[in-house]
Amino acid sequence: MQNLKLIVLMNQQILVSQIEEVGSELGEPDCKLIDPYLIDEDNQLNKFLNGYSDENIFMIHSDKILTITNPSENIVKKYKVSD
């Protein structure tokens, strides 16, 4: 699991995901989220956009990200079980 990060979005949602920066043209998404999970208030992981999309790779603009950090060991363990 490369580049597993905790991502806080500008809308206050918290994700755990593998993330890659990709080259893009101005205005296009520049971050690739691979197997992202939304972390709820109880620290439970829910597949990102579950029920809305069957995809596991999502593109996002970096300007929608507030911060990126390393996830806690507890979140990493939950992610490994969910994946």
C-alpha positions, 0 to 999 in steps of 0.5 A, a space after each residue: 500500500 503505497 502513499 496511504 494518507 489521511 486526507 481532510 477535504 475542504 468540506 470537512 470530510 475525512 478520507 483514508 486513501 492511497 494518493 498519487 499526484 498526477 500532471 494535469 492541465 490548468 483546471 483539471 484534477 491533479 490528485 488520484 485517489 485509489 481505494 478511498 474510504 470515508 471515515 465517519 464520526 465513529 471512526 468506521 470506514 465506508 467505501 467512498 461514494 458507496 452506492 453511487 459508483 462502482 469505481 475505486 479510483 477517483 480524480 480530485 482537484 488538490 484545491 479541495 484538500 485542506 491537509 494530508 497526513 499519515 493515518 494512525 495505526 488504528 486507521 491503517 489496520 481498519 483500511 487493510 481489513 476493508 481493502 
